[in-house]
Amino acid sequence: MRTLYITRHANTLPATGRMRDFDRQLSERGLADAPMMAQRFAARKEPLDFLIASTAVRTQATARVFAQAMGHMKFESAPSLYAASLDTLMGIIAGFKDELRSAMIVGHNPGVSQLVDHLSGGVGTHLIPCTTVRIDLHVERWREVAGGIGTEVWRDAPPSR
């Protein structure tokens, strides 16, 4: 079995003027939610072998906070995770090293919400910012991951304000 944690980046400032979507930073709410949610994740004491995040500013900031909460673990950045389609996300997962038992992807909607539905057989998921979902994947190798083979174990979202 493999465990995949799917996290949507924390809340961001809206794009304004000439700012590229890629460069959007965390809002005050995002700056508050990210450490709270990272600590809640760490408090579960579930093993995390690998963390990978989009190279966008907001996902890097979110991943950095989660990595710190997990004892300053290193994480990888993947340009292909920015605005990734479901097919791209599935390809990234298939490329994980088999010695990894668990991994976290920090990414963007709609891809991460579609990924949750695809793996768990859900319908209409919309992850709010800084939500993490744990999905247990009933496979021996990451390259065996396919639609409908996962079970959503838990979902943790920041409180609504």
C-alpha positions as CSV (number, residue, x, y, z in Angstrom):
1,M,0.0,0.0,0.0
2,R,1.1,3.6,-0.7
3,T,-0.2,6.8,1.0
4,L,-0.7,10.0,-0.9
5,Y,-1.5,13.3,0.7
6,I,-2.9,15.9,-1.6
7,T,-2.7,19.5,-0.4
8,R,-4.0,22.6,-2.1
9,H,-1.9,25.7,-1.5
10,A,-3.0,28.2,1.2
11,N,-5.2,31.2,0.5
12,T,-3.7,33.8,-1.8
13,L,-3.9,37.5,-2.7
14,P,-5.9,38.1,-5.9
15,A,-3.9,38.8,-9.1
16,T,-3.7,42.5,-9.6
17,G,-2.4,44.7,-12.4
18,R,0.6,43.2,-14.1
19,M,1.1,40.4,-11.5
20,R,1.3,37.0,-13.1
21,D,-0.9,34.3,-11.6
22,F,2.4,32.3,-10.9
23,D,3.7,35.1,-8.7
24,R,0.7,35.4,-6.4
25,Q,1.6,35.3,-2.7
26,L,-0.2,34.1,0.3
27,S,-2.8,36.4,1.8
28,E,-3.0,37.2,5.6
29,R,-5.4,34.3,5.9
30,G,-3.0,32.0,4.0
31,L,-0.1,33.1,6.2
32,A,-2.2,32.1,9.2
33,D,-3.8,28.9,7.8
34,A,-0.6,27.3,6.5
35,P,1.3,27.0,9.8
36,M,-1.9,25.9,11.6
37,M,-2.7,23.2,9.0
38,A,0.9,22.1,8.8
39,Q,1.0,21.7,12.6
40,R,-2.3,19.7,12.5
41,F,-0.7,17.5,9.9
42,A,2.5,17.0,11.9
43,A,0.4,16.2,15.0
44,R,-1.0,13.2,13.3
45,K,2.5,11.7,13.4
46,E,1.9,10.0,10.1
47,P,5.1,9.2,8.1
48,L,5.8,11.4,5.1
49,D,8.7,10.2,2.9
50,F,8.5,12.8,0.1
51,L,7.0,16.2,-0.5
52,I,6.8,17.8,-4.0
53,A,5.3,21.2,-4.9
54,S,4.6,23.4,-7.8
55,T,7.1,26.1,-8.4
56,A,4.5,28.8,-8.1
57,V,5.2,31.3,-5.3
58,R,2.1,30.3,-3.3
59,T,2.7,26.5,-3.4
60,Q,6.4,27.0,-2.5
61,A,5.4,29.1,0.5
62,T,2.8,26.4,1.6
63,A,5.2,23.5,1.0
64,R,8.0,25.3,3.0
65,V,5.7,25.6,6.0
66,F,4.6,21.9,5.8
67,A,8.3,20.9,5.4
68,Q,9.3,22.9,8.5
69,A,6.4,21.3,10.5
70,M,7.7,17.9,9.5
71,G,11.2,18.5,11.0
72,H,12.6,20.7,8.2
73,M,12.4,18.0,5.6
74,K,13.6,18.8,2.1
75,F,11.1,19.0,-0.7
76,E,11.2,19.0,-4.4
77,S,9.9,21.6,-6.8
78,A,8.3,20.6,-10.1
79,P,7.4,23.2,-12.7
80,S,5.0,20.7,-14.3
81,L,2.8,20.8,-11.1
82,Y,1.8,24.5,-11.9
83,A,-1.7,24.3,-13.3
84,A,-1.2,20.6,-13.8
85,S,-4.0,18.5,-15.5
86,L,-5.1,15.3,-14.0
87,D,-3.0,13.4,-16.6
88,T,0.1,15.3,-15.6
89,L,-0.6,14.7,-11.9
90,M,-1.0,11.0,-12.6
91,G,2.3,10.9,-14.5
92,I,4.1,12.6,-11.7
93,I,2.7,10.1,-9.2
94,A,3.7,7.2,-11.5
95,G,7.3,8.5,-11.5
96,F,7.7,8.4,-7.7
97,K,10.4,6.0,-6.5
98,D,9.1,2.8,-5.2
99,E,11.0,3.0,-1.9
100,L,8.8,5.8,-1.0
101,R,5.8,4.6,1.0
102,S,4.1,8.0,1.3
103,A,4.2,11.3,-0.5
104,M,2.6,14.7,-0.5
105,I,1.7,16.8,-3.5
106,V,1.2,20.6,-2.9
107,G,-0.6,21.9,-5.9
108,H,-3.5,23.9,-7.5
109,N,-7.2,23.6,-8.3
110,P,-8.8,22.3,-10.3
111,G,-6.1,19.6,-10.7
112,V,-5.8,18.6,-7.0
113,S,-9.6,18.3,-6.6
114,Q,-9.9,16.3,-9.7
115,L,-7.1,14.0,-8.5
116,V,-8.9,13.3,-5.2
117,D,-12.1,12.4,-7.1
118,H,-10.2,10.3,-9.7
119,L,-8.3,8.2,-7.1
120,S,-11.1,7.8,-4.6
121,G,-14.1,7.5,-6.9
122,G,-15.5,10.7,-5.6
123,V,-17.5,13.3,-7.5
124,G,-17.5,17.1,-7.3
125,T,-14.7,17.6,-4.8
126,H,-13.6,21.2,-4.5
127,L,-10.7,21.6,-2.1
128,I,-10.6,24.9,-0.4
129,P,-7.2,26.5,0.2
130,C,-4.9,24.7,2.5
131,T,-6.9,21.5,2.6
132,T,-5.1,18.2,2.9
133,V,-6.6,14.8,1.9
134,R,-5.1,11.5,2.8
135,I,-5.7,8.7,0.2
136,D,-4.6,5.2,0.7
137,L,-3.7,3.6,-2.6
138,H,-4.1,-0.1,-2.8
139,V,-1.0,-0.8,-4.9
140,E,2.6,-2.0,-4.4
141,R,4.2,0.4,-6.9
142,W,3.5,4.0,-7.7
143,R,3.3,3.3,-11.4
144,E,0.3,1.0,-10.7
145,V,-1.8,4.0,-9.4
146,A,-5.0,4.3,-11.4
147,G,-8.5,5.8,-11.0
148,G,-10.7,4.3,-8.3
149,I,-8.0,2.3,-6.5
150,G,-7.8,4.7,-3.5
151,T,-9.7,5.2,-0.3
152,E,-10.1,8.6,1.2
153,V,-9.0,8.2,4.8
154,W,-9.4,11.7,6.1
155,R,-9.7,15.3,4.9
156,D,-8.6,18.3,6.9
157,A,-9.5,21.9,6.0
158,P,-9.0,25.2,7.8
159,P,-12.1,26.5,9.6
160,S,-14.3,28.8,7.6
161,R,-14.2,32.5,8.5
